[in-house]
Amino acid sequence: MTLLNVVFRQFRWPFIGVIFLTLLSAVLGIGMIAFINREMIVAINTSFSVLPQFLFQLLLLMAVTLASQLALTLLGHQFVWRMRGQFIKRILDTHVERIEQIGNAQLLAGLTSDVRAITIAFVRLPELIQGIIITLGSALYLAWLSPKMLLVTSVWLAITLIGGWLLVSRVYQHMAKLREVEDNLYRDYQTVIEGRKELQLNRERARLVYETVYQEDANTYRHHIVRADTYHLSAVNWSNIMTLGAIGMVFFMANSLGWANTAVAATFSLTLLFLRTPLLSAVGALPTLLSAQVAFRKLNAFDLAPFEPDFHTLPALSDWHTLELRDVRFHYGENGFKVGPINLTLRRGELVFLIGGNGSGKSTLAMLLTGLYQPQSGQLLLDGRAIEASDLDNWRKHFSAVFTDVHLFDQLISREGVPANPALVQQWLEKLKMQDKLKIEGNKVLNLQLSKGQSKRLALLLAAAEERDVLLLDEWAADQDPHFRRIFYRELLPWLQESGKTVFAISHDDHYFTHADRLLEMRDGQLSELTGNERDIATLDAVKRTDTGL
């Protein structure tokens, strides 16, 4: 299995050590059977000294078996811990557009269902390895007792294992389908949770979502999980009954065919009973391992960035004068919406407004400007010097941003990732009228349950605390009341400019366009700058201009 190969490559010597302990456990188990056969069945040793020897071997077997199982379990959890950390780091290193292509539902399913499946598999892995090793060791011992009886017993057990495998393979098929259905269920959960207000208002839509979306996926999930469990239980029962049948065959060969005496038959039966639990556990562990294999392949299919253990230390930013997008093009998929060619030069200290209708490409331009989307063609230039794709992190370091789908973090940090300047934070709290709304301890915000407008103010505080040169604001004022909207345009933006910041604001507030140094417009993926009469018209009524196409 690919998963076990990965474990072996990453933990070669610990894995070999665990296998050695498992082998020792198998040898001790077979040795104990041999001791019982020699001292209690064949020789019928009535000496009291047999009991201490028996108890010593029993305790030694228990200690070594437990040690081997615990060692493999710890190894498995170490692998899962490392794999989860690598997966998170790969998400952090992957381009935003790829993350958006995968979707939140699939990533959450990967971090929860897939990682859980792999964890459970490693908990059951000791049972499988121990079962295989004990079975092979016991076979050698039984061959020494009676090769003919071992041959027949092996054929019987082979039929048992083949039948069990055929049943388990059906488990695998349903597990693979089950994992695909889980992605749909996660999307359904998101719909119910994130659309709760709309669904509470519109009960007809709620019924439609419940009956035709969720129930359909839930029924499909139930179908496959029931089938998987049915085949799994059938496999366990098949192995159980066939093992008991093997014991009957042993006594038939010994007593009816005369292939061995009763003592050998008793030892054979004792060994088969000893094997019964490891074999059943091994068969029971197979579905979890198969499910883990499906999960592991699913995680690898995300096509995330390669794993790099460290975050690269970026060089300190030097003074700059211009950030430029030259002939930049971007499109979503083969036939999706296209943006560009974009030509834009952003000068240090400017206050630039961007307007445009819904779907015109404003947010895409914001993602391109900040380096979160990588252009399909064209160049990003810093003071006339082209920025390579491998150097995008240095470009992004110029920007802080507040996007429309704002996410609030609870730590206020500065440019270099250390706690933000307390004086600056206090200054911004007063400017944002949030000094009585936020509870801050050190650099940690204790209350994130805020209204939408207050959330945007906190997001602006988080961005400003980073002390980066360029601040991008995507329709930030849209969620503010008229009074604070006026404060934002007439006080906050000029104050930012005076402090040396460059501000790129996406806005529809035509009453305040006069405050901008430059006014840009996106229309059907094309960028243009409005000057003279065009700017005057836009300032009078930006929404009307966008709707009428003037």
N, C-alpha and C positions, 0 to 999 in steps of 0.2 A: 504493500500500500504506500502511496505517495506520502501520506501523513507520517507513517512510521519511518520512512526514509529520511524525511526532514528532521524528525526527532533524533535519529541516529547520527546525522551529520552535525547537528548542533550540540549533542550531548554524548559523543561517542564513548568516552571512557566511563562516565557514570552509567551509561546504558549497559556497557559490557559488565560493569560491576554488579548491576542489578540482575543481569542474566546469570552471572556466576552464583549469586545468592539463590536464585530460583532453581538452578541446577542442584545446588547443595541441598535445598529443601526437598527436591524430588528424590535425590539419593538417600536422604535420611528417611523419607516416607517408605521407599522400597526396602531399605534396610530394616525398618521396623516390621514390615510384613514378613521379611525373611526371618527375623528374630522370633516372631509369633509362630511361624511355620516350624522353625527348628526346635524351639524350646517348649511350645505349648500344644502343637498338633502332632508332630512326628515323634519327638522324644518324650513328650508328656512329662516334663520336668516338674516335680512337685516341691522342689527346694524353695524355701522362703526367699533366697537370694535373687530369684527371678524377678520378684516384684520391684526392688529398687532399680535394677537394670532397666526394666520396662518403663518405670516412671521417669527415669533420667532421659531415656530416648524420647519419651513422649514430650517432656518439657523442652528438650533441645529442638525437636521437630517444630513445636509450637513457636519457639523464639525465632528460629531461622525463617520459618514461613511468614511470620508476622513482619520480620525485618525486611524480607524481600518484597512483600506487598506494600509496606509503608515506603520503602525506597522508591519503588516504581510510581506509587501515587504522588510522592513529593516531586519526583522528576516530571511527571505529567503536569502537575500544577505549575511548576516552574516554567515549563514550555508554554502553557496557556497564558501565564502572566506575561511572558516575553512576547508571545504572538499578539496578545491584545494591545500591549504597548506599541509594538511595531505597526499594528493596524491604525491606531490613533495617530501615530507620527506620520504615516503615509497619507492619511487624510489631510493632515495639516500641511503637508508638502505638495499636495496635488492641486493643479490649477482649478480655480473656482468653477470654470465652465464644465469641467469633467465631473465635479461633485454635483452640479446642477443636473447634468445628464443622467447620472445614476439615480438621484432622488433621495430624499430624506428617509422614506419608508424602507428602501432596500438597505441603506447604511445602518439604520437602527436595527433592522432584522439581523444584519450581519453581526453587530456588536452585542446583541442579546441572544437570539435563537441559535445562531451559528456558533458563537463562542461557548454558549452553554452546552450545545451538543458535543463539542470537542472536549469540554471539561468532563462531562459524564462518561465519555468514551475512555478517558484516561483513568477514571476511577474504576472502570470495569476491565481495563487492559491487563492488570495483574492476573485476573481470573483466566483470561485467554492464554497468556504466556505460560502460566503455571499448569493449566490443563494440558497444553501441548507437550511440555517437557515431561510432566509426570506420566503421561500416556506413553511417550517414547521409552522412558526409563522402565516403566512397568512391562512394556512389550519385551524388552531384553530379558527381564527376569523371568517372565512366563515362557519365553523361548527356551531358557535353560531348564525349566521344569518339564515341559512337554511341547516339542515343536509341532507335532500333529494337532494337538488341541489348540495351540496358538494360531495355527493356520486357519482352522475353521472359525475360531473366535474372531480372528482378524477380518475374515470375509464378512461375518455377521456384523461386526462393528463398522466395516467399510460401508455396508448397505445402510446401516444406521446413520452414518455421517453424510452419505450422499443424499439420503432422504431428507435429513435435516438441512443440508445445504440448499436443496431445491426449494424447501419451504422458506429458508432465510433469504434466498435470492428474490422471492416475491416480496418479502419485507423491504428489501432494498429498493425495488421498483416503486413501491408505494411511498417510501421515505423520500425518494427523489421528487415525486410529484407533490408530496406534502410540503417540502421546502419552498416550492414555487407558489403554492397557495398561501403560505405565510406572508409573503410580500403583499399579496392582495389584502389580507386581513389587517396588516399594519396600515395600509392606506385607508381601509375602512375605519380603523380606530382614529386616525388623524381627522378624517371627515367628521366623525361624531364629536370629537373633542374640540377641534378648531372651528367647526361650524355650528357650535352649540346654540348660539344666539339666534341664528337664522332658522335652525331646525325647531327651536322652541316657538318661534313666531309662526312658522308654517308647518303645521302638523301633517298636512298632506305630503309635503316633501320629506318630513321625518319618516312617515310610513313608507314612502317609496324607497328611501335609503335603507331602511331596516329590512323591508321584505324582499326587495329585488336586488339589492347590492350586498348588504352584510349577510343576510340569510343564505343567499346563493353561495357565497364564499365559505361561510361556516358549514353548510351542508357538504360542500366538496371536501373541506378539511375533515369533517366527521367521517365521511365515506372512506377516505384514505387511511385515517388513523385506526378505524375499526378493522379494515382489511389488514393493515400492518400488524396490529395486535393479534388478530386471529391467526395469521400465519406464524407469528412468533410463538404464541401459545401452542400451536400445533407442533412446531418444531421441538419445543421443550417436552411436550407429552410423548411425542414419537421417540425421542432419545431416552426418556425415562422408561417407557415400556420395553423398548428394544434392549436396554441394558439388563432389565430383569429377565427378559427372554434369553439373553446370553448366559446367564447363570444356570437356567434350566438346561440349555444345550451342553454346558460343561458337565453337569452330573449325568446327562444322558450318555455323553462320550465316555465318561469314566466308568459308570456302572453297567450300561447296556452294551457298549462296544468294547469295554475292557482296555481302553487306551491308557488308563492311569488308575492308581489306587485312590481310595477315598480321601487320604491326606492331601494328595496333589489337587484333587477336585475341590477340597475345602479351601486350599490356598488360592487356587484360581478364582474361586467365588469371592473370597475375601479381597483379593486384588481388584476384581471387577467392581465390588461394592466400594472399595477405596477410590476407584476411578470414576464412579458414578457422579459424585458431586463435582469434581473438576471438569468432567465432560459436559455436564449440564450447565455449569457456570460458563464454560467456554462457548457453548452454543447460545446461551442467553446473552453473552457479551457481544456476539457478532453483530446483531442489529445496531447496537450503539456505535460500534466501530464503523459500520457501513454508513450510518447517519452522519458520523463525524467526517467521513470521507467526502460525503455530499457537501457538508458545510464548508470543509476546507477548500474544495473546488469552487464553491460559490464565492468565498472570500477572495480567492485568487482571480476570479473572473471579473472583479471590479475594475481591473486595469488602473490601479492607483500608481502614484509615483513610487519609484524604488525606495527601499528603506535606507535611510541614512541616520545613524544613531545621534548625531549632534546637530544643533542649530548653528549655522555658520555665523561667526562674528563678522558683522558688516563694518566696513571702514567708516570713520566719521565723515559727515557731509561737509563739503567745502561750500563756500559762497557760490551762489549760482545767479544767473540773470534770466535765462529763458528755459522753459520746458516746451518741447514742440512735438506735435503729431504731424508727420509728413506722409501724405498719400496712404493713410491707414485705411484698410478695409477689413470688415468682419462680417460673417454671415452665420446664421444658425442652421446647420445641416446643409444638405445639397441644394434644396429648393426653399430654404427658410428665408426669413427677413434679412435683408442686406443693408449694411451701413457703410458709407464711404463712396469714393475716397474722401477722407477727412484731412483737412489741413488746418491746424490750430497752433498758435504760438501763445503761451501763457507767460506773461512777464512778472517778475518778482514784485510783490506789493500791490498787484492789481486787484480790483473788485469786479468780477465778471459774472453777469447773469446769463443763464441759458433758458430759453423758452421753447415751447413746442407742444403740439397736441399729443394726446395719448397714442402710444404706438409709433411715435415719430422717430424714436431712437435715442431719446435723452439719457435714459438710464444706461443704455449700452455704451454711449459715449463716455459716461461717467466711469464705467468699468474699464474702458480702454485707457482713459486718461490716468487712472490710478494704477494701471498695470495689472488689474485683476483679470482682465481678459487679454489674451495674447493675440495681437493682430495676425490675420492670415497673410497679409502683405503690408508693405509700408514700413516706416521706421519711427521709433521714438528717439528723440534727440535731446540731450542735456547740454545747453550752451553750444549747440551745433555738433556735438559728438554723439554718434549713433550708439544706442544702448542695445547690447546683444541679449538674446533670450535668457542666457545664463546669468545675466546681470540685472534681471528685473527686480530682485529684492532691493537693490540699491536705489532703483527708481521709486519703488513703493515707499521707501523710507522717508520720502519727502512729504507724504500725504497722511492726513488724518481725515476721517469721513464719518458722516452721519447719513445712512441710507434710509429709504422709506420703511423697509422691513427691519427696523432697528433691533439690535440685540444688546441687552444691558449686561455689562460685567460689573462685578462688585468690588474691583480694586482700581484705585486711581494711581496710574503709573506715569512716569515721565518718558522722555524720548528713549532713554537707555534701559527702560524696564525697572528702574528703581522707584520707590514711592514718590509720588508727585510732590511738588513744592507746596507746602501747606499755605503759604501766603497767597500763591496764585489760586489755589483751590478756594480759599476764603473770598478772594476778590470775585471769582466767578460765581460763587454762591450768592453773593450780594447782587451782582449784575443780573443773574437769572431769577432773583426773588425766591430762592430755594433754601435759604439759610434756616428757615423754620420747618421745612418739609423733609429734609434729608437727615438721617442719623448716620454720622460718620465717626468711626473709631480708628484713629491712625489714618491709614489710606484705604480703609475698607468701608464700603457703603452697606449699612445694615438693613435698610428697607428698600426693596425693589418693587414692591406692590404699589405702583403709581398709576395715575391717569395717563392717557395717551400723550397729552400735551406735556405733562411733567416728565414722562419717560423720555420724550424728545429733548427736554432741557437737560436731564441727567446725561443723555447720550452726548450732547454738546459739551457738557462739563468734562466727560471722559475724554473726548477728542481734544479739547483745548488743553487739558492737563498734560497731554503727550508732548506739547510744545514743538510740534512739527511745523514746517514752513508753509505748507499749503493745506487749507481746510476746504473740503468738498462737502456741500450741504445739499441733499436731494429733497427738495420741497419740505425743508425743515419747518417753515412757518405755517404750513397748511393746517397743523393741528393746534395752533395757538389761538387764543382769543384775540379780538381786534386790538385791545389795548397793548398786549405784550407783542403782537405782531409789529405794531408801530415802534415799540422800544427796540425790537430786533433790527429793523431796517434803519432807524434813525440814530440809535445809540450803539448797539452791539457791533454792527458791521463796521462803522467808522472807527470804533475803538480797536477792533482787530487790525484794521489797516494801519492805524497809528502805531500799533505795536509791531509792525513789520510783517504781518501775515498776508499771504495771498489767499483770497477767498474765491471759490468757484461755486456759485449757488444756482441750483435749478429752481425756478420760481414761476408762479402764475400771477403774482401780485403786481398788476400793471401800475397801480398807484405809486409804487416805489421804484420803478425802473430808472428814474432820474438819478438815483443814488449810485448806479453802476458806472464804472469807468467804460465798460463795453457791454453791448447787448448782442448775444448770439441767438440764432434760431435753428432748431432741427426740424426738418420736414421731409418725410419719406426717406429717412436715412441719410439726408444730405445736410451739411452744416453751412450756414452763411452768417455773416455779421451784418446787423442792421445799423445803418447810419443815416444821418440827415432826416429826411421826411419819413422814411420807413420806421426809424426809431421813434419819431414823434407819434406816428399812428399806433405803433405797438404800445407806447406809453399811455395813450388815451384808452385803448381797449384791446389788450392782448388776446383775450378769449374770443372776442368777435372776429379779430383778424385771423386767428387760427381756424375758426369754423367756416368763415366765408372764403378762405383761400386767397385773400388779398395780398 
